[in-house]
Structure formats: structure tokens, C-alpha cells
Amino acid sequence: MPLELGLDTFGDIASDDEGRPLHPAVVIREVMAEGELADRRGLDFFGIGEHHRADYAVSAPDIVLAALAGRTERIRLGTSVTVLSSDDPIRVFERFSTLDAISRGRAEITVGRGSFIESFPLFGLDLQDYETLFSEKLDLLATVLEERPFTWEGSIRPPLRAELIQPRTESGRLTTWVGVGGTPQSVVRAASYGLPIVIAIIGGSARQFVPLADLYRRALAEARRDELPIAVHSPGYVAATDERAREEFLGHFTAYMNVIGRERRWAPMTREQALAQVGPDGAVYCGSPETVAQKIAATMRLLGASRFQLKYSVGTLPHERRMECIRLYAEEVTPRVRELLGG
């Protein structure tokens, strides 16, 4: 598999000089600038997540990606993730096959449940149907991805008989990944459909996910599927030195984690816990270009992954620092990872 290095953002809403949250419109324009920079600097992928809450600006990533398609030349454009449980699989295909046409074949989807549940009540869905909605909608999307006439039946909608869903892709296949956390069932299901996976490592050590990656490869073999790529998504930040990276990042990261923690009744994150997350065995890739490159390369070797996606926007981290992080990641981290992995 070719080695790929990319970026992810949720359009986290940062603050202005007086500590007030930026308007979401400003943040979306900042995301556009960040995606353009990633393309100019030669990165492989730029992903935008879908959320429906006040601390993230992007609820319609396909619109932002379509705008980016007209301002970029080579970078692949996708989601991180599309919340399939609260969307319509046919509309998902239509939107992203349209993006694929606009971008001349650079569109991708990563589907998943997402890490928040706000979209369920917003779109009139029952959380008791959480598992059924995702499993049946993934089944329908996998059917649509074949790009041929089909019939489909499940419990979430009336039976469907459809001709070709338009627009068809020029390549005949819309690149689609499944975002997974730590659930074995998720990777086995992705393998059964012949879909590559993105492992979201947002806590703990990458070593904990080795059994999940191994299970995925075994499930592919048992389903008589060809080998497929594995990607990794993790938060991080790059600065000139380890000390500077931690100084500029940890306050934003800790505050971000504590906002989520209060909602989920976690204990507040201490500085010691935050430092453990940016250490060699933590889930956060924060430090100098060399430190981050070494850690990414180690994770890629460990999991047999071929793509790494750095979630570079974390909480209120300001746009200027995100831009510098992207520059260093593209110019110094990426070539060093390629050197370390020989790819």
C-alpha cells in the first residue's frame, strides 16, 4: 500500500484576542485556508468531520470540501467522519459522487457513528435504534457503492428498488472507509463489505489496537477479500521543539478534554495525564518534527497502517498555530516519516 500522510479537522471553534468564541463563519473560512495550505505543501489527504454542536463549526463537510475542490489541485478530500446513522445513504452517495466529479476523482467518505449523539434528536431519530440505524444504513450504502441497479430491504425504511444512483463516478468506485474505535464487530463488518478502516486512536497507546488491526486482516482473508489499507486518526500538534509544542498545545488540549469530560462525567484531566498522552505511549502526537515523525512511524509499523491522519485542530488552538503546525507537518514530519518507513 502506498504511504499517505494527511490531516483531519472538526472545525473546532477557537477564540479571538479577547477570549470570545469566533463566529462559525470565520472558522469555516479558516478551515478553507488550512485545506489550501495542506494541498500546496503536498499532503495526501484533508478530512473534515461532521458535528452538530456549538464547539464545532462544520455541520455540512461536503459543502466545505466542494469549495476546497475548486481551490486545490491534488489533495484527496474526505470526511472524518460522515455520521451515517443520522443520514441517508443514497443522499450520502449522491453528494460525494458529485464532489468526486467536481474534484476530478479526489473525493472520499469515512462513515461512522461519530463520537457525539446530538444528530439523533436533531433529526428525529431514537437512540434506542443506534445499532440498527448504523448497521442497516452501512449495508444500504455498500449496496449503492456497487453503482448498479439494486433491490434492498431492511427495517428502517420501505423496500427499495432502484436504478443507477446518479451521478455515477468516473472510476466506478467512490472511495469509502469505515471509522472504527475499539469494537471488534466494527472491523469484522467493514471487512465483510470490503471497505478499508480508519482506526481512531484518541486515548491510550497504539499498541492496544494491534489486536483490532490483526482481526481486520484475518476477517478480510476469511471473507476472501483482497488486502485493504488501514489508516490511523489521532490528535496532535507540531512546533519547532518539544518544549514549545507542549507549551502551545497542552492548555488547549486539557481544556478541550475537560469540556467533553464534564458532559460524560469523567474526572478532570490533570497536567500529568495530559503529559502522559503526549508521551511515547500516549494517543497524542505532539512535539518537534522529529518527535512526531518517530512516533507516527512507530505506530504505522505497529499496526501495519499505510495512512496517518493528524487531527491538528484541538479546541481553542488558534488558526495561526494550526497553520504553522500544518507547514511543519508537511515540510518536516512527512518526509522524515517516509524516510523512516522507506516509503
C-alpha atoms as a printed R data frame, in Angstrom:
    type eleno elety resid chain resno       x       y       z
1   ATOM     1    CA   MET     A     1   0.000   0.000   0.000
2   ATOM     2    CA   PRO     A     2   1.347   3.493  -0.742
3   ATOM     3    CA   LEU     A     3   2.265   5.506   2.334
4   ATOM     4    CA   GLU     A     4  -0.011   8.532   2.851
5   ATOM     5    CA   LEU     A     5   0.120  11.400   5.340
6   ATOM     6    CA   GLY     A     6  -2.895  13.602   5.875
7   ATOM     7    CA   LEU     A     7  -4.812  15.878   8.201
8   ATOM     8    CA   ASP     A     8  -8.186  15.935   9.934
9   ATOM     9    CA   THR     A     9 -10.176  18.815  11.394
10  ATOM    10    CA   PHE     A    10 -13.574  19.192  13.025
11  ATOM    11    CA   GLY     A    11 -13.595  22.962  12.565
12  ATOM    12    CA   ASP     A    12 -13.039  23.492  16.290
13  ATOM    13    CA   ILE     A    13 -14.127  26.966  17.310
14  ATOM    14    CA   ALA     A    14 -11.179  28.941  18.674
15  ATOM    15    CA   SER     A    15 -11.314  32.284  20.496
16  ATOM    16    CA   ASP     A    16 -10.496  35.843  19.487
17  ATOM    17    CA   ASP     A    17  -7.907  38.038  21.238
18  ATOM    18    CA   GLU     A    18 -10.423  38.857  23.956
19  ATOM    19    CA   GLY     A    19 -11.285  35.244  24.645
20  ATOM    20    CA   ARG     A    20 -14.648  35.255  22.877
21  ATOM    21    CA   PRO     A    21 -15.570  32.319  20.613
22  ATOM    22    CA   LEU     A    22 -15.082  33.076  16.936
23  ATOM    23    CA   HIS     A    23 -18.119  33.142  14.683
24  ATOM    24    CA   PRO     A    24 -18.561  29.764  12.935
25  ATOM    25    CA   ALA     A    25 -18.383  31.521   9.550
26  ATOM    26    CA   VAL     A    26 -14.887  32.752  10.417
27  ATOM    27    CA   VAL     A    27 -13.838  29.265  11.486
28  ATOM    28    CA   ILE     A    28 -15.113  27.730   8.242
29  ATOM    29    CA   ARG     A    29 -13.055  30.225   6.243
30  ATOM    30    CA   GLU     A    30 -10.046  29.303   8.388
31  ATOM    31    CA   VAL     A    31 -10.638  25.611   7.580
32  ATOM    32    CA   MET     A    32 -10.642  26.540   3.901
33  ATOM    33    CA   ALA     A    33  -7.269  28.260   4.258
34  ATOM    34    CA   GLU     A    34  -5.882  25.260   6.136
35  ATOM    35    CA   GLY     A    35  -7.026  22.861   3.429
36  ATOM    36    CA   GLU     A    36  -5.479  25.019   0.727
37  ATOM    37    CA   LEU     A    37  -2.177  25.103   2.617
38  ATOM    38    CA   ALA     A    38  -2.223  21.311   3.014
39  ATOM    39    CA   ASP     A    39  -2.633  20.974  -0.760
40  ATOM    40    CA   ARG     A    40   0.133  23.463  -1.591
41  ATOM    41    CA   ARG     A    41   2.515  21.696   0.779
42  ATOM    42    CA   GLY     A    42   1.908  18.314  -0.869
43  ATOM    43    CA   LEU     A    43  -0.036  16.401   1.783
44  ATOM    44    CA   ASP     A    44  -2.107  13.425   0.651
45  ATOM    45    CA   PHE     A    45  -5.436  13.884   2.414
46  ATOM    46    CA   PHE     A    46  -7.579  16.530   4.092
47  ATOM    47    CA   GLY     A    47 -10.546  15.337   6.167
48  ATOM    48    CA   ILE     A    48 -13.350  17.358   7.738
49  ATOM    49    CA   GLY     A    49 -15.621  15.970  10.444
50  ATOM    50    CA   GLU     A    50 -19.380  16.407  10.755
51  ATOM    51    CA   HIS     A    51 -20.782  17.733  14.041
52  ATOM    52    CA   HIS     A    52 -23.967  19.403  15.195
53  ATOM    53    CA   ARG     A    53 -22.908  21.226  18.346
54  ATOM    54    CA   ALA     A    54 -21.716  24.677  19.353
55  ATOM    55    CA   ASP     A    55 -17.988  23.945  19.748
56  ATOM    56    CA   TYR     A    56 -17.537  22.849  16.101
57  ATOM    57    CA   ALA     A    57 -18.301  24.970  13.054
58  ATOM    58    CA   VAL     A    58 -18.803  22.319  10.372
59  ATOM    59    CA   SER     A    59 -22.140  20.526  10.090
60  ATOM    60    CA   ALA     A    60 -22.000  20.059   6.291
61  ATOM    61    CA   PRO     A    61 -18.450  18.954   5.414
62  ATOM    62    CA   ASP     A    62 -19.382  18.052   1.841
63  ATOM    63    CA   ILE     A    63 -20.128  21.735   1.129
64  ATOM    64    CA   VAL     A    64 -16.769  22.855   2.527
65  ATOM    65    CA   LEU     A    65 -14.996  20.072   0.635
66  ATOM    66    CA   ALA     A    66 -16.719  21.066  -2.615
67  ATOM    67    CA   ALA     A    67 -15.471  24.614  -2.163
68  ATOM    68    CA   LEU     A    68 -11.992  23.261  -1.456
69  ATOM    69    CA   ALA     A    69 -12.134  21.136  -4.587
70  ATOM    70    CA   GLY     A    70 -12.139  24.320  -6.650
71  ATOM    71    CA   ARG     A    71  -9.160  25.764  -4.755
72  ATOM    72    CA   THR     A    72  -6.925  22.692  -4.622
73  ATOM    73    CA   GLU     A    73  -5.227  20.541  -7.234
74  ATOM    74    CA   ARG     A    74  -4.097  17.156  -5.939
75  ATOM    75    CA   ILE     A    75  -5.006  16.531  -2.306
76  ATOM    76    CA   ARG     A    76  -7.703  13.944  -1.604
77  ATOM    77    CA   LEU     A    77 -10.764  15.392   0.127
78  ATOM    78    CA   GLY     A    78 -12.933  13.455   2.541
79  ATOM    79    CA   THR     A    79 -14.809  13.286   5.808
80  ATOM    80    CA   SER     A    80 -13.713  12.402   9.309
81  ATOM    81    CA   VAL     A    81 -16.481  11.243   9.721
82  ATOM    82    CA   THR     A    82 -19.854  11.312   7.985
83  ATOM    83    CA   VAL     A    83 -22.369  10.346  10.678
84  ATOM    84    CA   LEU     A    84 -24.118   7.681   8.634
85  ATOM    85    CA   SER     A    85 -26.539   6.701  11.397
86  ATOM    86    CA   SER     A    86 -28.392  10.028  11.069
87  ATOM    87    CA   ASP     A    87 -28.003  10.476   7.314
88  ATOM    88    CA   ASP     A    88 -29.498   8.882   4.218
89  ATOM    89    CA   PRO     A    89 -27.058   6.524   2.457
90  ATOM    90    CA   ILE     A    90 -28.371   7.374  -1.002
91  ATOM    91    CA   ARG     A    91 -28.029  11.105  -0.377
92  ATOM    92    CA   VAL     A    92 -24.542  10.485   1.008
93  ATOM    93    CA   PHE     A    93 -23.557   8.757  -2.221
94  ATOM    94    CA   GLU     A    94 -25.149  11.489  -4.363
95  ATOM    95    CA   ARG     A    95 -23.338  14.273  -2.511
96  ATOM    96    CA   PHE     A    96 -19.953  12.617  -2.580
97  ATOM    97    CA   SER     A    97 -20.139  11.313  -6.132
98  ATOM    98    CA   THR     A    98 -20.892  14.945  -7.037
99  ATOM    99    CA   LEU     A    99 -17.838  16.014  -5.052
100 ATOM   100    CA   ASP     A   100 -15.873  13.327  -6.877
101 ATOM   101    CA   ALA     A   101 -16.884  14.863 -10.215
102 ATOM   102    CA   ILE     A   102 -16.020  18.404  -9.091
103 ATOM   103    CA   SER     A   103 -12.632  17.322  -7.712
104 ATOM   104    CA   ARG     A   104 -11.792  15.022 -10.640
105 ATOM   105    CA   GLY     A   105 -11.767  11.841  -8.608
106 ATOM   106    CA   ARG     A   106 -10.372  13.090  -5.294
107 ATOM   107    CA   ALA     A   107 -13.436  12.509  -3.081
108 ATOM   108    CA   GLU     A   108 -13.571  10.091  -0.163
109 ATOM   109    CA   ILE     A   109 -16.056   9.266   2.560
110 ATOM   110    CA   THR     A   110 -15.310   7.932   6.017
111 ATOM   111    CA   VAL     A   111 -18.544   6.747   7.578
112 ATOM   112    CA   GLY     A   112 -19.061   6.126  11.250
113 ATOM   113    CA   ARG     A   113 -21.292   6.627  14.226
114 ATOM   114    CA   GLY     A   114 -19.402   9.737  15.329
115 ATOM   115    CA   SER     A   115 -18.324  10.430  18.899
116 ATOM   116    CA   PHE     A   116 -21.380  12.534  19.817
117 ATOM   117    CA   ILE     A   117 -25.121  11.871  19.693
118 ATOM   118    CA   GLU     A   118 -26.583  15.352  19.012
119 ATOM   119    CA   SER     A   119 -27.623  14.441  15.479
120 ATOM   120    CA   PHE     A   120 -30.112  11.823  16.725
121 ATOM   121    CA   PRO     A   121 -32.637  14.129  18.398
122 ATOM   122    CA   LEU     A   122 -31.882  16.867  15.859
123 ATOM   123    CA   PHE     A   123 -33.072  14.657  13.000
124 ATOM   124    CA   GLY     A   124 -35.855  12.950  14.915
125 ATOM   125    CA   LEU     A   125 -34.100   9.634  15.488
126 ATOM   126    CA   ASP     A   126 -34.345   7.365  18.510
127 ATOM   127    CA   LEU     A   127 -31.112   6.484  20.298
128 ATOM   128    CA   GLN     A   128 -32.587   3.064  21.032
129 ATOM   129    CA   ASP     A   129 -32.113   2.393  17.309
130 ATOM   130    CA   TYR     A   130 -28.417   3.322  17.500
131 ATOM   131    CA   GLU     A   131 -27.012  -0.025  16.335
132 ATOM   132    CA   THR     A   132 -29.765  -0.867  13.855
133 ATOM   133    CA   LEU     A   133 -29.540   2.504  12.123
134 ATOM   134    CA   PHE     A   134 -25.813   2.225  11.535
135 ATOM   135    CA   SER     A   135 -25.702  -1.427  10.519
136 ATOM   136    CA   GLU     A   136 -28.608  -1.199   8.063
137 ATOM   137    CA   LYS     A   137 -27.506   2.126   6.602
138 ATOM   138    CA   LEU     A   138 -23.989   0.794   6.089
139 ATOM   139    CA   ASP     A   139 -25.481  -2.212   4.323
140 ATOM   140    CA   LEU     A   140 -27.518   0.055   2.046
141 ATOM   141    CA   LEU     A   141 -24.539   2.313   1.331
142 ATOM   142    CA   ALA     A   142 -22.353  -0.703   0.489
143 ATOM   143    CA   THR     A   143 -25.048  -1.765  -1.973
144 ATOM   144    CA   VAL     A   144 -25.212   1.701  -3.558
145 ATOM   145    CA   LEU     A   145 -21.416   1.800  -3.867
146 ATOM   146    CA   GLU     A   146 -21.586  -1.051  -6.368
147 ATOM   147    CA   GLU     A   147 -23.051   1.508  -8.840
148 ATOM   148    CA   ARG     A   148 -25.569  -0.794 -10.473
149 ATOM   149    CA   PRO     A   149 -29.348  -1.368 -10.238
150 ATOM   150    CA   PHE     A   150 -30.345  -2.940  -6.928
151 ATOM   151    CA   THR     A   151 -33.086  -4.002  -4.577
152 ATOM   152    CA   TRP     A   152 -32.722  -3.569  -0.824
153 ATOM   153    CA   GLU     A   153 -34.851  -4.369   2.185
154 ATOM   154    CA   GLY     A   154 -34.448  -3.644   5.879
155 ATOM   155    CA   SER     A   155 -36.356  -2.388   8.890
156 ATOM   156    CA   ILE     A   156 -35.502   1.327   8.729
157 ATOM   157    CA   ARG     A   157 -37.341   2.193   5.504
158 ATOM   158    CA   PRO     A   158 -39.700   0.623   2.957
159 ATOM   159    CA   PRO     A   159 -38.188  -1.866   0.492
160 ATOM   160    CA   LEU     A   160 -36.283  -0.161  -2.281
161 ATOM   161    CA   ARG     A   161 -35.837  -0.990  -5.961
162 ATOM   162    CA   ALA     A   162 -33.551   1.486  -7.715
163 ATOM   163    CA   GLU     A   163 -31.768   2.019 -10.979
164 ATOM   164    CA   LEU     A   164 -28.324   3.605 -11.064
165 ATOM   165    CA   ILE     A   165 -27.912   6.328  -8.443
166 ATOM   166    CA   GLN     A   166 -26.650   9.478 -10.105
167 ATOM   167    CA   PRO     A   167 -24.145  10.859 -10.670
168 ATOM   168    CA   ARG     A   168 -22.038   7.761 -11.209
169 ATOM   169    CA   THR     A   169 -18.333   8.126 -10.519
170 ATOM   170    CA   GLU     A   170 -15.957   8.149 -13.474
171 ATOM   171    CA   SER     A   171 -13.769   5.496 -11.828
172 ATOM   172    CA   GLY     A   172 -16.718   3.256 -10.987
173 ATOM   173    CA   ARG     A   173 -15.984   3.289  -7.263
174 ATOM   174    CA   LEU     A   174 -16.280   6.009  -4.630
175 ATOM   175    CA   THR     A   175 -13.502   5.561  -2.065
176 ATOM   176    CA   THR     A   176 -15.233   4.805   1.227
177 ATOM   177    CA   TRP     A   177 -13.694   3.997   4.612
178 ATOM   178    CA   VAL     A   178 -15.297   2.916   7.887
179 ATOM   179    CA   GLY     A   179 -14.214   4.763  11.016
180 ATOM   180    CA   VAL     A   180 -13.786   2.406  13.975
181 ATOM   181    CA   GLY     A   181 -12.995   2.867  17.655
182 ATOM   182    CA   GLY     A   182 -12.221  -0.304  19.551
183 ATOM   183    CA   THR     A   183 -15.093  -2.629  18.718
184 ATOM   184    CA   PRO     A   184 -14.190  -5.959  17.087
185 ATOM   185    CA   GLN     A   185 -17.639  -6.185  15.487
186 ATOM   186    CA   SER     A   186 -16.973  -2.932  13.614
187 ATOM   187    CA   VAL     A   187 -13.800  -4.145  11.915
188 ATOM   188    CA   VAL     A   188 -15.299  -7.531  11.021
189 ATOM   189    CA   ARG     A   189 -18.297  -5.787   9.457
190 ATOM   190    CA   ALA     A   190 -16.065  -3.419   7.454
191 ATOM   191    CA   ALA     A   191 -14.057  -6.404   6.200
192 ATOM   192    CA   SER     A   192 -17.234  -8.226   5.152
193 ATOM   193    CA   TYR     A   193 -18.117  -5.303   2.878
194 ATOM   194    CA   GLY     A   194 -14.576  -4.961   1.543
195 ATOM   195    CA   LEU     A   195 -14.153  -1.471   3.000
196 ATOM   196    CA   PRO     A   196 -10.889  -0.084   4.426
197 ATOM   197    CA   ILE     A   197 -10.856   1.166   8.017
198 ATOM   198    CA   VAL     A   198  -9.696   4.256   9.865
199 ATOM   199    CA   ILE     A   199  -8.782   3.419  13.457
200 ATOM   200    CA   ALA     A   200  -9.455   6.404  15.711
201 ATOM   201    CA   ILE     A   201  -6.859   6.358  18.471
202 ATOM   202    CA   ILE     A   202  -7.855   9.202  20.791
203 ATOM   203    CA   GLY     A   203  -6.824   7.687  24.117
204 ATOM   204    CA   GLY     A   204  -4.250   5.209  25.329
205 ATOM   205    CA   SER     A   205  -1.483   3.502  23.411
206 ATOM   206    CA   ALA     A   206  -1.480   2.467  19.772
207 ATOM   207    CA   ARG     A   207  -0.336  -0.945  20.998
208 ATOM   208    CA   GLN     A   208  -3.846  -1.553  22.375
209 ATOM   209    CA   PHE     A   209  -5.183  -1.521  18.799
210 ATOM   210    CA   VAL     A   210  -2.863  -4.195  17.390
211 ATOM   211    CA   PRO     A   211  -5.418  -6.985  18.028
212 ATOM   212    CA   LEU     A   212  -8.046  -4.912  16.209
213 ATOM   213    CA   ALA     A   213  -5.829  -4.455  13.134
214 ATOM   214    CA   ASP     A   214  -4.914  -8.161  13.172
215 ATOM   215    CA   LEU     A   215  -8.589  -9.120  13.446
216 ATOM   216    CA   TYR     A   216  -9.407  -6.927  10.455
217 ATOM   217    CA   ARG     A   217  -6.766  -8.622   8.313
218 ATOM   218    CA   ARG     A   218  -7.979 -12.066   9.376
219 ATOM   219    CA   ALA     A   219 -11.580 -11.113   8.612
220 ATOM   220    CA   LEU     A   220 -10.559  -9.923   5.143
221 ATOM   221    CA   ALA     A   221  -8.802 -13.225   4.497
222 ATOM   222    CA   GLU     A   222 -11.761 -15.259   5.759
223 ATOM   223    CA   ALA     A   223 -14.094 -13.244   3.518
224 ATOM   224    CA   ARG     A   224 -11.678 -13.879   0.620
225 ATOM   225    CA   ARG     A   225 -11.165 -10.153   0.177
226 ATOM   226    CA   ASP     A   226  -8.015  -8.526  -1.129
227 ATOM   227    CA   GLU     A   227  -5.742  -6.743   1.321
228 ATOM   228    CA   LEU     A   228  -7.052  -3.258   2.092
229 ATOM   229    CA   PRO     A   229  -5.420  -0.206   3.679
230 ATOM   230    CA   ILE     A   230  -5.624   0.683   7.358
231 ATOM   231    CA   ALA     A   231  -5.487   4.341   8.376
232 ATOM   232    CA   VAL     A   232  -4.949   5.894  11.806
233 ATOM   233    CA   HIS     A   233  -6.590   9.082  13.094
234 ATOM   234    CA   SER     A   234  -5.094  10.736  16.196
235 ATOM   235    CA   PRO     A   235  -4.810  14.253  17.642
236 ATOM   236    CA   GLY     A   236  -1.531  16.105  17.652
237 ATOM   237    CA   TYR     A   237   0.461  19.270  17.190
238 ATOM   238    CA   VAL     A   238   3.864  20.098  15.723
239 ATOM   239    CA   ALA     A   239   6.112  23.004  16.746
240 ATOM   240    CA   ALA     A   240   9.819  23.755  16.442
241 ATOM   241    CA   THR     A   241  10.756  21.968  19.691
242 ATOM   242    CA   ASP     A   242   9.141  19.542  22.104
243 ATOM   243    CA   GLU     A   243   9.036  22.207  24.805
244 ATOM   244    CA   ARG     A   244   7.374  24.757  22.566
245 ATOM   245    CA   ALA     A   245   4.855  22.242  21.256
246 ATOM   246    CA   ARG     A   246   3.778  21.299  24.755
247 ATOM   247    CA   GLU     A   247   3.658  24.904  25.900
248 ATOM   248    CA   GLU     A   248   1.448  25.948  22.975
249 ATOM   249    CA   PHE     A   249  -0.757  22.846  22.897
250 ATOM   250    CA   LEU     A   250  -1.372  21.372  26.339
251 ATOM   251    CA   GLY     A   251  -3.563  24.160  27.727
252 ATOM   252    CA   HIS     A   252  -5.923  23.961  24.747
253 ATOM   253    CA   PHE     A   253  -5.907  20.159  24.785
254 ATOM   254    CA   THR     A   254  -6.626  19.862  28.505
255 ATOM   255    CA   ALA     A   255  -9.442  22.414  28.350
256 ATOM   256    CA   TYR     A   256 -10.932  20.611  25.335
257 ATOM   257    CA   MET     A   257 -10.810  17.218  27.045
258 ATOM   258    CA   ASN     A   258 -12.368  18.649  30.203
259 ATOM   259    CA   VAL     A   259 -15.307  20.128  28.268
260 ATOM   260    CA   ILE     A   260 -16.037  16.673  26.861
261 ATOM   261    CA   GLY     A   261 -15.264  15.086  30.217
262 ATOM   262    CA   ARG     A   262 -17.859  17.173  32.049
263 ATOM   263    CA   GLU     A   263 -20.518  16.022  29.592
264 ATOM   264    CA   ARG     A   264 -19.525  12.395  30.086
265 ATOM   265    CA   ARG     A   265 -18.869  12.662  33.836
266 ATOM   266    CA   TRP     A   266 -15.162  11.988  33.595
267 ATOM   267    CA   ALA     A   267 -12.781  13.244  36.236
268 ATOM   268    CA   PRO     A   268 -10.904  16.419  35.170
269 ATOM   269    CA   MET     A   269  -7.707  15.761  33.224
270 ATOM   270    CA   THR     A   270  -4.598  16.714  35.166
271 ATOM   271    CA   ARG     A   271  -1.416  18.098  33.588
272 ATOM   272    CA   GLU     A   272   0.309  14.810  34.417
273 ATOM   273    CA   GLN     A   273  -2.341  12.886  32.496
274 ATOM   274    CA   ALA     A   274  -2.046  15.275  29.570
275 ATOM   275    CA   LEU     A   275   1.734  14.830  29.544
276 ATOM   276    CA   ALA     A   276   1.256  11.062  29.519
277 ATOM   277    CA   GLN     A   277  -0.952  11.391  26.426
278 ATOM   278    CA   VAL     A   278   1.800  13.277  24.539
279 ATOM   279    CA   GLY     A   279   4.466  10.812  25.720
280 ATOM   280    CA   PRO     A   280   5.751   7.827  23.728
281 ATOM   281    CA   ASP     A   281   2.818   5.583  24.704
282 ATOM   282    CA   GLY     A   282   0.054   8.190  24.540
283 ATOM   283    CA   ALA     A   283  -2.505   8.877  21.830
284 ATOM   284    CA   VAL     A   284  -1.412  12.474  21.124
285 ATOM   285    CA   TYR     A   285   1.331  13.178  18.569
286 ATOM   286    CA   CYS     A   286   2.726  16.408  19.979
287 ATOM   287    CA   GLY     A   287   6.290  17.660  19.767
288 ATOM   288    CA   SER     A   288   9.077  18.639  17.425
289 ATOM   289    CA   PRO     A   289   9.036  17.358  13.839
290 ATOM   290    CA   GLU     A   290  11.470  14.580  14.753
291 ATOM   291    CA   THR     A   291   9.488  13.504  17.825
292 ATOM   292    CA   VAL     A   292   6.199  13.417  15.927
293 ATOM   293    CA   ALA     A   293   7.738  11.644  12.927
294 ATOM   294    CA   GLN     A   294   9.279   8.936  15.089
295 ATOM   295    CA   LYS     A   295   6.002   8.352  16.901
296 ATOM   296    CA   ILE     A   296   3.968   8.216  13.676
297 ATOM   297    CA   ALA     A   297   6.423   5.796  12.086
298 ATOM   298    CA   ALA     A   298   6.319   3.558  15.164
299 ATOM   299    CA   THR     A   299   2.509   3.487  15.070
300 ATOM   300    CA   MET     A   300   2.428   2.721  11.348
301 ATOM   301    CA   ARG     A   301   4.834  -0.192  11.809
302 ATOM   302    CA   LEU     A   302   2.946  -1.493  14.836
303 ATOM   303    CA   LEU     A   303  -0.462  -1.555  13.133
304 ATOM   304    CA   GLY     A   304   0.628  -2.229   9.566
305 ATOM   305    CA   ALA     A   305  -1.092   1.031   8.602
306 ATOM   306    CA   SER     A   306  -0.473   2.869   5.344
307 ATOM   307    CA   ARG     A   307  -2.109   6.225   6.140
308 ATOM   308    CA   PHE     A   308  -1.837   8.568   9.122
309 ATOM   309    CA   GLN     A   309  -4.294  11.419   9.657
310 ATOM   310    CA   LEU     A   310  -3.258  14.030  12.241
311 ATOM   311    CA   LYS     A   311  -6.205  15.755  13.902
312 ATOM   312    CA   TYR     A   312  -4.379  19.092  14.094
313 ATOM   313    CA   SER     A   313  -7.225  21.318  15.329
314 ATOM   314    CA   VAL     A   314  -7.912  20.824  19.024
315 ATOM   315    CA   GLY     A   315 -10.291  23.024  20.962
316 ATOM   316    CA   THR     A   316  -9.379  26.704  21.049
317 ATOM   317    CA   LEU     A   317  -5.945  26.304  19.435
318 ATOM   318    CA   PRO     A   318  -5.738  29.429  17.221
319 ATOM   319    CA   HIS     A   319  -5.609  29.470  13.428
320 ATOM   320    CA   GLU     A   320  -2.064  30.877  13.232
321 ATOM   321    CA   ARG     A   321  -0.684  27.989  15.251
322 ATOM   322    CA   ARG     A   322  -2.688  25.466  13.234
323 ATOM   323    CA   MET     A   323  -1.213  26.893  10.039
324 ATOM   324    CA   GLU     A   324   2.334  26.615  11.372
325 ATOM   325    CA   CYS     A   325   1.614  23.067  12.531
326 ATOM   326    CA   ILE     A   326   0.434  22.155   9.014
327 ATOM   327    CA   ARG     A   327   3.557  23.671   7.474
328 ATOM   328    CA   LEU     A   328   5.903  21.751   9.776
329 ATOM   329    CA   TYR     A   329   3.923  18.532   9.378
330 ATOM   330    CA   ALA     A   330   4.107  18.770   5.599
331 ATOM   331    CA   GLU     A   331   7.658  20.054   5.212
332 ATOM   332    CA   GLU     A   332   9.478  18.207   8.005
333 ATOM   333    CA   VAL     A   333   7.380  15.438   9.550
334 ATOM   334    CA   THR     A   334   6.104  13.851   6.333
335 ATOM   335    CA   PRO     A   335   9.476  13.414   4.577
336 ATOM   336    CA   ARG     A   336  11.012  12.129   7.799
337 ATOM   337    CA   VAL     A   337   8.232   9.518   8.219
338 ATOM   338    CA   ARG     A   338   8.775   8.426   4.628
339 ATOM   339    CA   GLU     A   339  12.491   8.109   5.296
340 ATOM   340    CA   LEU     A   340  11.914   6.086   8.480
341 ATOM   341    CA   LEU     A   341   9.470   3.742   6.752
342 ATOM   342    CA   GLY     A   342  11.307   3.593   3.437
343 ATOM   343    CA   GLY     A   343   8.247   4.751   1.513
